[in-house]
Amino acid sequence: MATSIDSTFSLIKNKFTIECLSENQKKSIQAVLDKKDVFICTKTGSGKSLSYESVPVIVSDPVCVLIIAPLNSIMDEQKKKLEGFGFRCAVIHSGQEDIDVKAVKFIFTSPEIAVGDTKLRKQFYTTEFKETLKLIVVDEAHTVLQWGESHEGNDPFREYFSRIGELRSVFLNVPVMALTATASPLKRKRIMKSLCLNDCVTILDSPDRTNIKISTAKISNISKAQDYFTPFLDDVETQKDSYPRTLIFLYID
């Protein structure tokens, strides 16, 4: 007999026309159902976004997800994808835009708008918005540090990335999900602190890419470079398009 969570996973697979969910996806979806903060640091292409895309499928109406992303291109791409599955979405590039929060399932915007725009903040404070918002997502969460903090005495590139955590004071009971493909243990800890993640579920995988290899060689004399590269070039000429994709960085001191 299928359990309740199995039925939930089946709903997601049917909606998004996928055959199976990874263990990390199941863990993150369970955390959403448990209303817990989640930090997901898994490699690009691992399906992190499904963790929030599935929310309208598994949470009863009214439901809306707020996604804070660093680039308009990311927002537009995700909006197009989700609309293809029948979800209504909004991309907010300016706080002057009014939001019918009950008419959309996903709202994409930048930290400058989500945190810094007065008009949008007023909408956030409405009872309707607070009752409808079920999850806040910070996509590309490494930018919280990379862009939100000062480096080597320079001003932050985009200061509002370091202020996303202020939204916790507005949406006290709304969990936050942070997504990234690149963050060391120390950086993960700092991002969690900045976003005010509490007792969060942390989902990690190895960043190792088994299909990528790195090799180095020191050539003591530039005149010997031909001896080193000739076998490689011969293989490329012989195998042509079947030769593995290769990048060569040559540093001459």
VEXGUTI-784217 format. One record per residue (C-alpha): residue number from 1; residue in three letters; chain; z, x negated, y negated. Coordinates in steps of 0.25 Angstrom, whole numbers. Layout:
BEGIN
k | r | c | Z | X | Y
NUM | ALA | A | Z | X | Y
...
// end
This chain:
BEGIN
k | r | c | Z | X | Y
1 | MET | A | 0 | 0 | 0
2 | ALA | A | -4 | -5 | -14
3 | THR | A | 8 | -8 | -23
4 | SER | A | 8 | -4 | -38
5 | ILE | A | 4 | -18 | -42
6 | ASP | A | -7 | -19 | -32
7 | SER | A | -13 | -6 | -38
8 | THR | A | -11 | -12 | -52
9 | PHE | A | -19 | -24 | -48
10 | SER | A | -30 | -15 | -42
11 | LEU | A | -31 | -7 | -55
12 | ILE | A | -34 | -20 | -62
13 | LYS | A | -44 | -25 | -52
14 | ASN | A | -52 | -12 | -52
15 | LYS | A | -52 | -12 | -67
16 | PHE | A | -57 | -26 | -69
17 | THR | A | -65 | -26 | -56
18 | ILE | A | -59 | -38 | -50
19 | GLU | A | -56 | -40 | -36
20 | CYS | A | -42 | -47 | -37
21 | LEU | A | -31 | -52 | -46
22 | SER | A | -26 | -66 | -46
23 | GLU | A | -11 | -68 | -43
24 | ASN | A | -10 | -72 | -58
25 | GLN | A | -16 | -59 | -63
26 | LYS | A | -7 | -51 | -54
27 | LYS | A | 5 | -58 | -59
28 | SER | A | 1 | -57 | -74
29 | ILE | A | -2 | -42 | -72
30 | GLN | A | 11 | -39 | -65
31 | ALA | A | 18 | -46 | -77
32 | VAL | A | 11 | -37 | -86
33 | LEU | A | 15 | -25 | -78
34 | ASP | A | 30 | -31 | -79
35 | LYS | A | 28 | -32 | -94
36 | LYS | A | 31 | -47 | -94
37 | ASP | A | 25 | -58 | -103
38 | VAL | A | 15 | -66 | -96
39 | PHE | A | 10 | -80 | -98
40 | ILE | A | -3 | -83 | -90
41 | CYS | A | -9 | -97 | -90
42 | THR | A | -20 | -97 | -80
43 | LYS | A | -34 | -104 | -80
44 | THR | A | -46 | -98 | -87
45 | GLY | A | -53 | -88 | -79
46 | SER | A | -40 | -84 | -71
47 | GLY | A | -40 | -69 | -76
48 | LYS | A | -29 | -70 | -86
49 | SER | A | -34 | -59 | -95
50 | LEU | A | -33 | -49 | -83
51 | SER | A | -18 | -49 | -85
52 | TYR | A | -19 | -42 | -98
53 | GLU | A | -33 | -35 | -96
54 | SER | A | -27 | -27 | -85
55 | VAL | A | -15 | -21 | -93
56 | PRO | A | -22 | -8 | -97
57 | VAL | A | -25 | -6 | -82
58 | ILE | A | -11 | -7 | -77
59 | VAL | A | -2 | -2 | -89
60 | SER | A | -2 | 12 | -93
61 | ASP | A | -7 | 17 | -106
62 | PRO | A | -5 | 15 | -118
63 | VAL | A | -9 | 0 | -116
64 | CYS | A | -15 | -11 | -124
65 | VAL | A | -15 | -26 | -123
66 | LEU | A | -15 | -35 | -135
67 | ILE | A | -22 | -48 | -133
68 | ILE | A | -21 | -59 | -143
69 | ALA | A | -32 | -69 | -141
70 | PRO | A | -36 | -82 | -149
71 | LEU | A | -51 | -79 | -151
72 | ASN | A | -60 | -67 | -154
73 | SER | A | -70 | -71 | -143
74 | ILE | A | -59 | -70 | -133
75 | MET | A | -55 | -56 | -138
76 | ASP | A | -69 | -51 | -138
77 | GLU | A | -72 | -56 | -124
78 | GLN | A | -60 | -49 | -118
79 | LYS | A | -62 | -36 | -126
80 | LYS | A | -77 | -36 | -120
81 | LYS | A | -71 | -38 | -106
82 | LEU | A | -61 | -28 | -107
83 | GLU | A | -70 | -17 | -113
84 | GLY | A | -79 | -20 | -101
85 | PHE | A | -68 | -15 | -93
86 | GLY | A | -66 | -2 | -101
87 | PHE | A | -54 | -6 | -110
88 | ARG | A | -54 | -4 | -125
89 | CYS | A | -51 | -16 | -133
90 | ALA | A | -49 | -21 | -147
91 | VAL | A | -51 | -34 | -153
92 | ILE | A | -43 | -35 | -166
93 | HIS | A | -49 | -46 | -176
94 | SER | A | -42 | -40 | -188
95 | GLY | A | -29 | -33 | -190
96 | GLN | A | -36 | -23 | -199
97 | GLU | A | -41 | -16 | -186
98 | ASP | A | -33 | -4 | -181
99 | ILE | A | -30 | -3 | -166
100 | ASP | A | -29 | 9 | -158
101 | VAL | A | -20 | 3 | -148
102 | LYS | A | -21 | 15 | -139
103 | ALA | A | -36 | 14 | -138
104 | VAL | A | -37 | 0 | -134
105 | LYS | A | -32 | -8 | -122
106 | PHE | A | -34 | -22 | -127
107 | ILE | A | -32 | -28 | -141
108 | PHE | A | -37 | -42 | -144
109 | THR | A | -33 | -49 | -156
110 | SER | A | -29 | -63 | -162
111 | PRO | A | -15 | -67 | -165
112 | GLU | A | -18 | -67 | -180
113 | ILE | A | -21 | -52 | -179
114 | ALA | A | -10 | -49 | -169
115 | VAL | A | 1 | -56 | -176
116 | GLY | A | -4 | -59 | -190
117 | ASP | A | -11 | -46 | -194
118 | THR | A | -2 | -36 | -201
119 | LYS | A | -10 | -23 | -198
120 | LEU | A | -10 | -26 | -183
121 | ARG | A | 4 | -29 | -183
122 | LYS | A | 7 | -16 | -189
123 | GLN | A | -1 | -9 | -177
124 | PHE | A | 7 | -17 | -168
125 | TYR | A | 20 | -11 | -173
126 | THR | A | 16 | 3 | -170
127 | THR | A | 22 | 10 | -158
128 | GLU | A | 9 | 14 | -153
129 | PHE | A | 5 | -1 | -152
130 | LYS | A | 18 | -5 | -146
131 | GLU | A | 17 | 5 | -135
132 | THR | A | 3 | 2 | -131
133 | LEU | A | 3 | -13 | -131
134 | LYS | A | 7 | -18 | -117
135 | LEU | A | 3 | -33 | -118
136 | ILE | A | 1 | -44 | -127
137 | VAL | A | -9 | -55 | -123
138 | VAL | A | -10 | -69 | -129
139 | ASP | A | -23 | -74 | -124
140 | GLU | A | -26 | -89 | -124
141 | ALA | A | -11 | -91 | -126
142 | HIS | A | -12 | -106 | -127
143 | THR | A | -17 | -103 | -142
144 | VAL | A | -3 | -99 | -145
145 | LEU | A | 0 | -114 | -146
146 | GLN | A | -13 | -120 | -148
147 | TRP | A | -17 | -112 | -160
148 | GLY | A | -4 | -106 | -164
149 | GLU | A | 4 | -119 | -166
150 | SER | A | 3 | -130 | -176
151 | HIS | A | -2 | -144 | -170
152 | GLU | A | -1 | -157 | -176
153 | GLY | A | 4 | -152 | -189
154 | ASN | A | -8 | -143 | -191
155 | ASP | A | -6 | -128 | -193
156 | PRO | A | -9 | -118 | -181
157 | PHE | A | -23 | -115 | -179
158 | ARG | A | -19 | -100 | -177
159 | GLU | A | -5 | -98 | -180
160 | TYR | A | -4 | -84 | -175
161 | PHE | A | -5 | -88 | -161
162 | SER | A | 9 | -94 | -162
163 | ARG | A | 14 | -80 | -167
164 | ILE | A | 9 | -71 | -156
165 | GLY | A | 23 | -70 | -151
166 | GLU | A | 27 | -62 | -163
167 | LEU | A | 21 | -50 | -156
168 | ARG | A | 32 | -50 | -147
169 | SER | A | 41 | -45 | -158
170 | VAL | A | 31 | -33 | -160
171 | PHE | A | 29 | -30 | -145
172 | LEU | A | 42 | -32 | -139
173 | ASN | A | 39 | -26 | -126
174 | VAL | A | 25 | -30 | -124
175 | PRO | A | 23 | -42 | -115
176 | VAL | A | 14 | -54 | -119
177 | MET | A | 4 | -61 | -110
178 | ALA | A | -1 | -75 | -113
179 | LEU | A | -14 | -80 | -107
180 | THR | A | -19 | -95 | -107
181 | ALA | A | -26 | -104 | -98
182 | THR | A | -20 | -117 | -104
183 | ALA | A | -5 | -119 | -106
184 | SER | A | 4 | -130 | -102
185 | PRO | A | 18 | -126 | -97
186 | LEU | A | 24 | -131 | -111
187 | LYS | A | 13 | -123 | -118
188 | ARG | A | 15 | -111 | -110
189 | LYS | A | 30 | -111 | -114
190 | ARG | A | 27 | -112 | -128
191 | ILE | A | 16 | -101 | -128
192 | MET | A | 26 | -92 | -121
193 | LYS | A | 37 | -95 | -132
194 | SER | A | 27 | -92 | -143
195 | LEU | A | 23 | -79 | -137
196 | CYS | A | 37 | -75 | -134
197 | LEU | A | 34 | -73 | -119
198 | ASN | A | 47 | -69 | -112
199 | ASP | A | 50 | -71 | -97
200 | CYS | A | 35 | -71 | -95
201 | VAL | A | 27 | -71 | -82
202 | THR | A | 19 | -85 | -82
203 | ILE | A | 6 | -86 | -74
204 | LEU | A | 0 | -99 | -72
205 | ASP | A | -11 | -106 | -64
206 | SER | A | -15 | -120 | -62
207 | PRO | A | -25 | -124 | -73
208 | ASP | A | -32 | -133 | -63
209 | ARG | A | -47 | -130 | -61
210 | THR | A | -51 | -135 | -48
211 | ASN | A | -66 | -135 | -52
212 | ILE | A | -64 | -145 | -63
213 | LYS | A | -62 | -160 | -61
214 | ILE | A | -59 | -171 | -71
215 | SER | A | -62 | -185 | -68
216 | THR | A | -62 | -197 | -78
217 | ALA | A | -68 | -211 | -77
218 | LYS | A | -66 | -223 | -86
219 | ILE | A | -78 | -232 | -87
220 | SER | A | -74 | -246 | -92
221 | ASN | A | -88 | -249 | -97
222 | ILE | A | -98 | -240 | -104
223 | SER | A | -109 | -247 | -96
224 | LYS | A | -103 | -242 | -83
225 | ALA | A | -105 | -227 | -87
226 | GLN | A | -118 | -226 | -81
227 | ASP | A | -113 | -230 | -68
228 | TYR | A | -102 | -219 | -69
229 | PHE | A | -111 | -208 | -73
230 | THR | A | -124 | -211 | -65
231 | PRO | A | -118 | -205 | -52
232 | PHE | A | -114 | -193 | -60
233 | LEU | A | -127 | -191 | -66
234 | ASP | A | -134 | -193 | -53
235 | ASP | A | -126 | -181 | -47
236 | VAL | A | -129 | -172 | -59
237 | GLU | A | -144 | -175 | -57
238 | THR | A | -143 | -172 | -43
239 | GLN | A | -135 | -160 | -43
240 | LYS | A | -139 | -154 | -56
241 | ASP | A | -133 | -140 | -58
242 | SER | A | -125 | -141 | -46
243 | TYR | A | -117 | -153 | -52
244 | PRO | A | -103 | -148 | -56
245 | ARG | A | -101 | -146 | -71
246 | THR | A | -96 | -159 | -77
247 | LEU | A | -91 | -163 | -91
248 | ILE | A | -91 | -178 | -94
249 | PHE | A | -83 | -183 | -106
250 | LEU | A | -86 | -198 | -109
251 | TYR | A | -77 | -206 | -118
252 | ILE | A | -82 | -219 | -124
253 | ASP | A | -71 | -228 | -130
// end
